[in-house]
Amino acid sequence: MTFDQETLTILITQDEVQSVKLRFGIIGNSPQLNYAIQVAMQVAPTDMTVLITGESGSGKESFSKIIHQLSHRKHGQFIAINCGAIPEGTIDSELFGHEKGSFTGATEARKGYFEVTNGGTIFLDEIGEMPLGTQARLLRVLENGEFIRVGSSKVQKTDVRVVAATNVNLFDSVQKGRFREDLYYRLNTVPIFVPPLRERGEDVDLLFRKFAGDFAERYRVRPLRLNEDAKRELLRYRFPGNIRQLRNLVEQMSVLLMEREVDAETLRQYLPDQSYLPAQLPAPAKEAGASQDANFSERDLLYKVLFDMRKDITELKEVVYQVLNGNRSARDMIKDHPNLFHNLTDNDVQEEVIPSEPTTYYLDKYRNEPYERVEDITHEPEEESLSLEDKEKEMIIKALRKNNNKRKYAANDLGISERTLYRKIKQYEIENV
């Protein structure tokens, strides 16, 4: 069965669409938005798999909730899962569960989301980030409702309705081998496209006023109002972050602006310059013979930076140790570790201030002069007496000296009675000090 706009217009009235908007807090009247809602309402009573596409921040999760709440599964559980936020090593366990002892840390058996949501709906956001191995498991669930826990051989059944969403072009991912073609066509049974905010016309102004009213109530201020010039400026802006970006913008302005009437010049101060929007980092190229995917995620890049920093710090510790103990000269160590000292020149290192024996001098790279460290790290600690009697005698002498041999005050400082102090002085044969 295929859906077109003419059929939907007959099956679903505009009054029903407006009712759904009110129920789920959806603001806007653009034709593309209304059509997306109509498709969601039409497919909701079925058990068909739905693929929701649209840019990040455009409100895709709201459509998954519409589909669940208007279906016969509305009394079942609804779980939303961000596939991009779950590490690759644990996503199978999260979705399908695991048995006790199936991997390190699996101290007990655990049910996965597909088992927990039996009879309900599972929303898989960022489905394009799902690993290929997990995609194969998901395809089996969609085909016959079967899955196997990690570490088990027992096939289990589940009755779950899958709604997926993505902000990337899955067909391109299929062409590049990052997404299974059979899974793509299985998910794309009924596609729903959520339009970006820049294509929704006057909806931008409606959303601005809605958010302004919400934040005025929250922060107990008067709501913001746009003059005509500011409104035109708002409608011209492309909003790459869509509704999420607009909401954050209105909240920021509601808190910071003293004047509640907003003109175009003031609005421009809070709108990021679109010519300077951050660009996506290019993926590093594959080395010859490399088998892994060359496209790093932000998480992979962060891990790489941290590991490189840890390696550099370890090497730097070794350099300092070798130089301070006179095992190697600073010039030789710098030559051996060019990655650590690539900005240094020969003029930055004065060989004469780095003797071959342990030293208390250090290089000042910026002045080309040595400065002396206060402490001497090479001396041997003096042997210290561990006798309790010697310590006690030493404390008594210090107390007497401090109080000019006035035994009453010395006893108070020591926390003992004056009689005890007399006895100790006699015992240790302490004369006037």
Secondary structure, 3 states (H helix, E strand, C coil): CCCCHHHHHHHCCHHHHHHHHHHHCCCCCCHHHHHHHHHHHHHCCCCCCEEEECCCCCCHHHHHHHHHHCCCCCCCCEEEEEHHHCCCCCHHHHHHCECCCCCCCCCCCECCHHHHCCCCEEEEECHHHCCHHHHHHHHHHHHHCEEECECCCCEEECCCEEEEEECCCHHHHHHCCCCCHHHHHHHCCEEEECCCHHHCCCHHHHHHHHHHHHHHHHHCCCCCEECHHHHHHHHHCCCCCHHHHHHHHHHHHHHHCCCCEECHHHHHHHCCCHHHCCCCCCCCCCCCCCCCCCCCCHHHHHHHHHHHHHHHHHHHHHHHHHHHCCCCCHHHHHHHCCCCCCCCCHHHCCHHHCCCCCCCEEEECCCCEEEECCCCCCCCCCCCCCCHHHHHHHHHHHHHHHCCCCHHHHHHHHCCCHHHHHHHHHHCCCCCC
